[in-house]
Amino acid sequence: MRRLLNGLVFRIAALFLLGALVLQAAIVAAVLWPDDRPMAFRLVDPAEVLEIVRALEAVAPDQRDAVIAAVNNGAVAVRLLPAFPADGPQEPGLLSGAGVESRLIRSTGAFGGRRFRVETSDSGPTGDALQAPFMLFVELRTGQALAIAREPVILRTIASRYMAIAAVVVAVLLAILLILTWQVVRPVSRLVAATHALREDIAAPDVIAAGASELKELAVAFNAMKHRIGGLVADRTRALAAIAHDLRTYLTRLRLRADFIEDAEQRAKAIHDLTEMEQLLDDVLLFARDDVRNEQPIPVIDIRSEVEDYIRLRREVGEPVALLAGHGPLLCRCPPLAFRRMLGNLIDNAIRYGKSARVELGEADGVLLTVDDDGPGIPFALAERLAQPFERLEPSRGRRTGGAGLGLAIVKALAESNGGSLMLENRAGGGLRASLRLPNA
């Protein structure tokens, strides 16, 4: 949940939602915000009112309804009352009725002497629903009264269609959000996926350069960096292979010359040293090369059968290796050569430092292989370091005391290249446990 809230999509969506709410509030405020104009000027034009009054007085009584219908044009609301409304308490408004009436008297001469009154409430004293902030009542010479008010057509239209307006605004913002997500978030997501893929495989496909110019430049720079790293790795592998090839030539010559050493003990020691040098070269090359980890497709093997066959060979030469493998096939995806090398290195470490090895197979989020020993264990702070190349607890580099420190590094590299992992931890009863997890099939 925390990752979702911190995501780019959520932040953009939240920003757009906030913008939509602010926009709606701005629309309402722009429509309803009061200004400094005198409220009397929001009445119907007094001259127009006087013309309507004179027309009503001039026509026959049966034609007055037609005149009222003609002047009700949407901008004003006109009603003919049977009598002038009686005096009553006025509700408070932006200006008092008396103040508006005094302005009208000064500007129009009180409609030719006719009695009038201004109401400031939302409905007139007669109770009719003429919704207006100011309503003007003018008494006709016929005894009737004219009620007239400016109709807020724009305000009513906006109020009646506000939900539709809000829906349109939200739809437009959502469309912009989708376009922005497609243009920004999608290329960034592809770049993140490519970064994770690069961690597992240097030969992963390039990132598609799409989206805004900055994102395209970022994708191009990422691809260039990936090719640069791939070139450096390839150069390292070629250099190590060339060195190994040349060293093997010299080692072969030295091996032949060692046979001419007359002292049998010294001859055996020289041959042993040369053999250790060859094994060191093999370890360095295996750690450096990437052809095993890039094998496609990764084959499926019966890991239970592989472990049983390998441990049977180790037992035949008298090595103390115990096995708890269970029964039935246990399939996983891993090249056979890589798996045997990982298993062999873990057993070698257990025998070298713990005098014996106990291998157990199981299933837990994949295929789980554990190798336990009865050695002294390792300090907690050094657990991660031991899986790095050339890292050892024992400072010497002799094969008898631990080798060059590439065993666990090779296991970790091979496991991760095949979608697995390696974890080292001290057992509760003493000793070290190496847990190798591989993807099942």
C-alpha positions as CSV (number, residue, x, y, z in Angstrom):
1,M,0.0,0.0,0.0
2,R,2.8,2.4,0.8
3,R,4.4,1.7,-2.5
4,L,1.2,2.5,-4.3
5,L,0.8,5.8,-2.4
6,N,4.3,6.7,-3.4
7,G,3.9,5.8,-7.0
8,L,4.0,8.3,-9.8
9,V,0.5,7.3,-11.1
10,F,-1.1,7.9,-7.7
11,R,0.6,11.3,-7.3
12,I,-0.5,12.4,-10.7
13,A,-4.0,11.2,-10.1
14,A,-4.2,12.9,-6.7
15,L,-2.9,16.1,-8.2
16,F,-5.5,16.0,-11.0
17,L,-8.3,15.3,-8.5
18,L,-7.2,18.2,-6.4
19,G,-7.1,20.4,-9.5
20,A,-10.6,19.3,-10.4
21,L,-11.9,20.2,-7.0
22,V,-10.2,23.6,-7.1
23,L,-11.5,24.2,-10.6
24,Q,-15.1,23.5,-9.5
25,A,-14.7,25.8,-6.5
26,A,-13.3,28.5,-8.8
27,I,-16.3,28.2,-11.1
28,V,-18.7,28.6,-8.3
29,A,-16.8,31.5,-6.8
30,A,-16.6,33.3,-10.1
31,V,-20.3,33.1,-10.6
32,L,-21.4,33.9,-7.0
33,W,-18.7,36.3,-5.9
34,P,-20.2,39.7,-5.1
35,D,-18.9,42.8,-6.7
36,D,-19.0,46.5,-5.8
37,R,-21.7,47.6,-8.1
38,P,-24.8,49.3,-6.4
39,M,-27.5,46.7,-5.9
40,A,-30.1,49.2,-7.4
41,F,-28.6,48.7,-10.8
42,R,-29.5,45.0,-10.5
43,L,-33.2,45.9,-10.6
44,V,-35.0,46.1,-13.9
45,D,-34.4,49.4,-15.7
46,P,-37.0,51.8,-14.1
47,A,-37.7,53.4,-17.5
48,E,-38.7,49.9,-18.9
49,V,-40.9,49.3,-15.8
50,L,-42.7,52.6,-16.4
51,E,-43.3,51.7,-20.1
52,I,-44.8,48.3,-19.0
53,V,-47.0,50.0,-16.4
54,R,-48.3,52.6,-18.9
55,A,-49.0,49.8,-21.4
56,L,-51.0,47.8,-18.9
57,E,-53.0,50.8,-17.9
58,A,-53.7,51.6,-21.6
59,V,-55.0,48.3,-22.7
60,A,-58.3,46.7,-22.0
61,P,-58.5,44.3,-18.9
62,D,-58.8,41.2,-21.1
63,Q,-55.6,42.1,-22.9
64,R,-53.4,42.6,-19.9
65,D,-52.5,38.9,-19.6
66,A,-51.2,39.0,-23.2
67,V,-49.0,42.1,-22.4
68,I,-47.6,40.2,-19.3
69,A,-46.8,37.2,-21.4
70,A,-45.1,39.4,-24.0
71,V,-42.8,41.1,-21.5
72,N,-41.9,37.8,-19.7
73,N,-38.9,37.3,-22.1
74,G,-36.6,35.2,-19.8
75,A,-34.5,38.2,-18.6
76,V,-37.3,39.5,-16.4
77,A,-40.1,37.9,-14.4
78,V,-43.4,39.9,-14.4
79,R,-46.5,39.2,-12.5
80,L,-49.8,41.1,-12.3
81,L,-51.2,41.2,-8.8
82,P,-54.8,42.1,-7.9
83,A,-53.7,44.7,-5.4
84,F,-50.7,46.5,-4.1
85,P,-49.1,44.3,-1.3
86,A,-49.7,45.4,2.2
87,D,-46.8,46.7,4.2
88,G,-44.9,44.1,6.1
89,P,-41.5,43.5,7.7
90,Q,-38.7,43.2,5.1
91,E,-36.0,40.6,5.3
92,P,-32.4,41.9,5.4
93,G,-30.5,42.2,2.1
94,L,-27.4,43.7,0.6
95,L,-29.2,47.1,0.7
96,S,-32.3,48.0,2.7
97,G,-35.5,48.5,0.9
98,A,-35.6,52.1,1.9
99,G,-32.1,52.8,0.5
100,V,-33.1,51.3,-2.9
101,E,-36.4,53.2,-2.9
102,S,-34.6,56.5,-2.2
103,R,-32.3,55.9,-5.1
104,L,-35.2,55.2,-7.4
105,I,-37.0,58.4,-6.3
106,R,-33.9,60.5,-7.1
107,S,-33.3,58.8,-10.5
108,T,-36.9,58.3,-11.8
109,G,-39.2,60.6,-10.0
110,A,-41.0,57.7,-8.3
111,F,-42.6,56.2,-11.5
112,G,-44.7,59.3,-12.2
113,G,-46.1,59.5,-8.8
114,R,-47.2,55.9,-8.5
115,R,-46.7,54.1,-5.3
116,F,-43.9,51.4,-5.3
117,R,-41.9,49.3,-3.0
118,V,-38.7,47.2,-3.2
119,E,-38.5,43.9,-1.5
120,T,-35.1,42.3,-0.7
121,S,-36.3,38.8,0.2
122,D,-36.2,35.8,-2.1
123,S,-40.0,35.8,-2.5
124,G,-42.6,38.5,-2.4
125,P,-45.0,39.0,0.5
126,T,-47.7,37.3,-1.6
127,G,-45.8,34.1,-1.5
128,D,-45.4,33.6,-5.2
129,A,-42.1,32.0,-6.3
130,L,-40.6,34.9,-8.1
131,Q,-37.0,34.0,-7.1
132,A,-35.0,37.2,-7.2
133,P,-32.7,39.1,-4.7
134,F,-34.7,42.3,-5.5
135,M,-38.3,42.6,-6.4
136,L,-40.1,45.8,-7.5
137,F,-43.8,46.4,-6.8
138,V,-45.5,49.3,-8.7
139,E,-49.1,50.2,-8.2
140,L,-51.2,50.7,-11.4
141,R,-53.8,53.4,-11.7
142,T,-56.3,50.6,-12.1
143,G,-55.8,49.4,-8.5
144,Q,-53.7,46.4,-9.6
145,A,-50.0,46.1,-8.9
146,L,-47.1,45.0,-11.1
147,A,-44.4,42.7,-9.6
148,I,-41.3,42.6,-11.6
149,A,-37.7,41.3,-11.0
150,R,-34.7,40.6,-13.0
151,E,-34.4,36.8,-13.6
152,P,-30.8,35.4,-13.0
153,V,-30.9,33.3,-16.1
154,I,-27.2,32.6,-16.3
155,L,-27.0,31.6,-12.6
156,R,-30.0,29.4,-12.9
157,T,-28.7,27.7,-16.0
158,I,-25.4,27.1,-14.3
159,A,-27.1,25.8,-11.2
160,S,-29.4,23.5,-13.1
161,R,-26.6,22.1,-15.2
162,Y,-23.8,22.1,-12.6
163,M,-23.6,18.3,-12.4
164,A,-23.2,18.1,-16.2
165,I,-20.6,20.8,-16.2
166,A,-18.7,19.1,-13.4
167,A,-18.9,15.8,-15.2
168,V,-17.5,17.3,-18.4
169,V,-14.6,18.9,-16.4
170,V,-13.8,15.7,-14.7
171,A,-14.0,13.8,-18.0
172,V,-11.5,16.2,-19.6
173,L,-9.2,16.0,-16.7
174,L,-9.3,12.2,-16.8
175,A,-8.5,12.2,-20.5
176,I,-5.5,14.4,-19.8
177,L,-4.5,12.1,-16.9
178,L,-4.7,9.0,-19.2
179,I,-2.6,10.8,-21.9
180,L,-0.1,11.9,-19.3
181,T,0.1,8.5,-17.8
182,W,0.6,7.0,-21.3
183,Q,3.3,9.5,-22.1
184,V,5.2,9.6,-18.8
185,V,4.4,6.7,-16.5
186,R,4.5,4.0,-19.1
187,P,8.0,4.8,-20.4
188,V,9.2,5.2,-16.8
189,S,7.7,1.8,-15.9
190,R,9.5,0.2,-18.9
191,L,12.8,1.8,-17.8
192,V,12.3,0.4,-14.3
193,A,11.6,-3.1,-15.7
194,A,14.7,-2.8,-17.9
195,T,16.8,-1.9,-14.9
196,H,15.6,-5.0,-13.0
197,A,16.2,-7.1,-16.1
198,L,19.8,-5.7,-16.4
199,R,20.5,-6.7,-12.9
200,E,19.7,-10.3,-13.9
201,D,21.0,-10.4,-17.4
202,I,23.4,-8.0,-19.1
203,A,22.1,-9.1,-22.5
204,A,18.5,-8.1,-21.7
205,P,16.7,-6.2,-24.6
206,D,17.1,-2.5,-25.0
207,V,14.5,-0.1,-23.6
208,I,12.2,1.4,-26.2
209,A,12.8,5.1,-26.6
210,A,9.3,6.6,-26.4
211,G,7.4,9.4,-24.7
212,A,8.7,12.9,-24.1
213,S,12.1,14.0,-25.4
214,E,13.6,13.8,-21.9
215,L,12.3,10.3,-21.5
216,K,13.7,9.3,-24.9
217,E,17.1,10.7,-24.0
218,L,17.0,8.8,-20.7
219,A,16.2,5.6,-22.5
220,V,19.0,6.1,-25.0
221,A,21.4,6.9,-22.2
222,F,20.3,3.8,-20.3
223,N,20.8,1.6,-23.4
224,A,24.3,3.1,-24.0
225,M,25.2,2.5,-20.4
226,K,24.0,-1.1,-20.7
227,H,26.0,-1.7,-23.8
228,R,29.0,-0.1,-22.1
229,I,28.7,-2.4,-19.1
230,G,28.2,-5.4,-21.4
231,G,31.3,-4.5,-23.3
232,L,33.3,-4.2,-20.1
233,V,32.1,-7.6,-18.9
234,A,32.9,-9.1,-22.3
235,D,36.4,-7.5,-22.3
236,R,37.0,-8.9,-18.8
237,T,35.9,-12.4,-19.8
238,R,38.1,-12.3,-22.9
239,A,41.0,-11.0,-20.9
240,L,40.6,-13.7,-18.3
241,A,40.2,-16.4,-21.0
242,A,43.4,-15.2,-22.8
243,I,45.3,-15.2,-19.5
244,A,44.0,-18.6,-18.6
245,H,45.0,-19.9,-22.0
246,D,48.5,-18.6,-21.7
247,L,48.9,-19.7,-18.1
248,R,47.7,-23.2,-19.0
249,T,50.4,-23.4,-21.6
250,Y,53.0,-22.5,-19.0
251,L,51.5,-24.9,-16.5
252,T,51.6,-27.7,-19.0
253,R,55.3,-27.0,-19.5
254,L,56.0,-26.8,-15.8
255,R,54.1,-30.1,-15.3
256,L,56.3,-31.8,-17.8
257,R,59.4,-30.3,-16.3
258,A,58.3,-31.3,-12.8
259,D,58.6,-35.0,-13.8
260,F,62.3,-34.5,-14.1
261,I,62.7,-33.5,-10.5
262,E,64.7,-36.3,-8.9
263,D,63.4,-35.8,-5.3
264,A,60.1,-37.6,-5.2
265,E,58.7,-35.5,-2.3
266,Q,59.5,-32.2,-4.0
267,R,58.2,-33.6,-7.3
268,A,54.9,-34.4,-5.6
269,K,54.7,-31.0,-4.0
270,A,55.4,-29.2,-7.3
271,I,52.7,-31.3,-9.1
272,H,50.2,-30.5,-6.3
273,D,50.9,-26.8,-6.6
274,L,50.4,-26.9,-10.3
275,T,47.1,-28.7,-9.8
276,E,45.9,-26.1,-7.4
277,M,46.8,-23.4,-9.9
278,E,44.7,-25.1,-12.6
279,Q,41.8,-25.4,-10.2
280,L,42.1,-21.7,-9.4
281,L,42.0,-20.8,-13.1
282,D,38.9,-23.0,-13.5
283,D,37.2,-21.2,-10.6
284,V,38.0,-17.7,-11.9
285,L,36.8,-18.5,-15.4
286,L,33.6,-20.1,-14.2
287,F,32.9,-17.0,-12.1
288,A,33.6,-14.6,-14.9
289,R,31.9,-16.3,-17.9
290,D,28.3,-15.7,-18.6
291,D,27.5,-18.4,-21.2
292,V,26.0,-20.8,-18.6
293,R,23.7,-18.1,-17.1
294,N,22.5,-17.1,-20.6
295,E,21.6,-20.6,-21.7
296,Q,18.1,-20.4,-23.2
297,P,15.8,-22.1,-22.6
298,I,16.9,-23.2,-19.1
299,P,16.5,-27.0,-18.9
300,V,14.3,-28.8,-16.3
301,I,16.1,-31.3,-14.1
302,D,15.1,-33.7,-11.4
303,I,17.1,-32.2,-8.6
304,R,16.5,-35.1,-6.2
305,S,18.0,-37.5,-8.7
306,E,20.9,-35.2,-9.4
307,V,21.7,-34.8,-5.6
308,E,21.5,-38.6,-5.0
309,D,23.8,-39.4,-7.9
310,Y,26.3,-36.7,-6.9
311,I,26.4,-37.6,-3.2
312,R,26.8,-41.3,-4.1
313,L,30.0,-40.4,-5.9
314,R,31.3,-38.4,-3.0
315,R,30.6,-41.2,-0.6
316,E,32.5,-43.7,-2.7
317,V,35.7,-41.8,-2.0
318,G,34.9,-41.8,1.7
319,E,33.7,-38.3,2.2
320,P,31.3,-37.7,5.2
321,V,28.1,-36.6,3.4
322,A,24.6,-37.4,4.7
323,L,21.4,-37.0,2.6
324,L,17.8,-36.5,3.5
325,A,16.2,-36.2,0.1
326,G,12.7,-37.8,0.4
327,H,11.0,-39.6,-2.5
328,G,9.6,-38.8,-5.8
329,P,10.8,-36.4,-8.5
330,L,11.6,-32.8,-7.6
331,L,11.8,-30.7,-10.7
332,C,13.5,-27.3,-11.0
333,R,14.9,-25.1,-13.8
334,C,18.7,-25.1,-13.8
335,P,21.5,-26.2,-16.1
336,P,22.8,-29.6,-14.8
337,L,26.5,-28.5,-14.9
338,A,25.7,-25.3,-12.9
339,F,23.7,-27.2,-10.3
340,R,26.4,-29.8,-9.8
341,R,29.0,-27.0,-9.4
342,M,26.9,-25.2,-6.8
343,L,26.2,-28.4,-4.9
344,G,29.9,-29.4,-5.0
345,N,31.1,-26.0,-3.7
346,L,28.6,-26.1,-0.8
347,I,29.6,-29.6,0.2
348,D,33.3,-28.7,-0.1
349,N,32.8,-25.8,2.2
350,A,30.9,-27.8,4.8
351,I,33.5,-30.6,4.8
352,R,36.4,-28.2,4.9
353,Y,35.1,-26.0,7.8
354,G,32.6,-28.3,9.5
355,K,34.2,-31.8,9.0
356,S,30.9,-33.2,7.5
357,A,28.0,-32.2,5.4
358,R,24.2,-32.9,5.7
359,V,22.2,-32.2,2.6
360,E,18.4,-31.9,2.7
361,L,15.8,-31.2,0.0
362,G,12.4,-29.6,0.3
363,E,10.0,-27.1,-1.3
364,A,9.4,-23.6,0.0
365,D,8.7,-20.9,-2.6
366,G,10.6,-23.1,-5.0
367,V,13.1,-25.9,-4.6
368,L,15.1,-25.5,-1.3
369,L,18.4,-27.3,-0.8
370,T,20.2,-26.9,2.5
371,V,23.7,-27.9,3.4
372,D,24.5,-28.0,7.2
373,D,27.8,-28.6,8.9
374,D,29.1,-28.8,12.5
375,G,31.7,-26.1,12.2
376,P,32.1,-22.9,14.3
377,G,29.7,-20.9,12.1
378,I,30.4,-17.4,10.9
379,P,30.0,-13.9,12.5
380,F,26.7,-12.3,11.5
381,A,28.3,-9.2,10.1
382,L,30.4,-11.3,7.6
383,A,27.5,-13.4,6.2
384,E,27.1,-11.1,3.2
385,R,30.8,-10.6,2.6
386,L,31.5,-14.3,2.3
387,A,29.4,-14.5,-0.8
388,Q,31.6,-11.9,-2.5
389,P,34.6,-13.0,-4.7
390,F,37.9,-13.6,-3.0
391,E,36.4,-13.1,0.5
392,R,37.5,-15.5,3.2
393,L,37.5,-15.8,7.0
394,E,40.9,-17.5,6.9
395,P,43.6,-15.1,5.5
396,S,45.7,-17.6,3.6
397,R,45.0,-18.6,0.0
398,G,45.9,-22.3,0.3
399,R,43.6,-25.0,-1.1
400,R,44.0,-27.0,2.1
401,T,42.7,-24.1,4.3
402,G,40.0,-22.8,2.1
403,G,41.1,-21.9,-1.4
404,A,40.9,-18.5,-3.0
405,G,37.5,-17.5,-1.7
406,L,35.5,-18.0,-4.9
407,G,33.4,-21.1,-3.9
408,L,30.4,-19.2,-2.4
409,A,30.7,-16.4,-4.9
410,I,30.4,-18.9,-7.7
411,V,27.3,-20.5,-6.0
412,K,25.7,-17.1,-5.5
413,A,26.4,-15.9,-9.1
414,L,25.1,-19.2,-10.6
415,A,22.0,-19.2,-8.4
416,E,21.0,-15.6,-9.1
417,S,21.6,-16.0,-12.8
418,N,19.1,-18.9,-12.8
419,G,16.5,-17.1,-10.8
420,G,17.5,-18.4,-7.4
421,S,19.3,-17.2,-4.3
422,L,21.8,-18.2,-1.6
423,M,21.5,-17.5,2.1
424,L,24.0,-18.2,4.9
425,E,23.0,-18.4,8.5
426,N,24.2,-20.0,11.8
427,R,22.2,-22.9,13.0
428,A,20.7,-22.8,16.5
429,G,22.6,-26.0,17.5
430,G,25.9,-24.7,16.1
431,G,27.4,-24.8,12.7
432,L,26.5,-23.1,9.4
433,R,23.5,-23.6,7.1
434,A,23.7,-22.7,3.5
435,S,20.3,-22.5,1.8
436,L,20.1,-22.7,-1.9
437,R,16.7,-21.8,-3.4
438,L,15.9,-22.4,-7.1
439,P,12.7,-21.9,-9.1
440,N,10.7,-25.1,-9.4
441,A,9.2,-26.4,-12.6
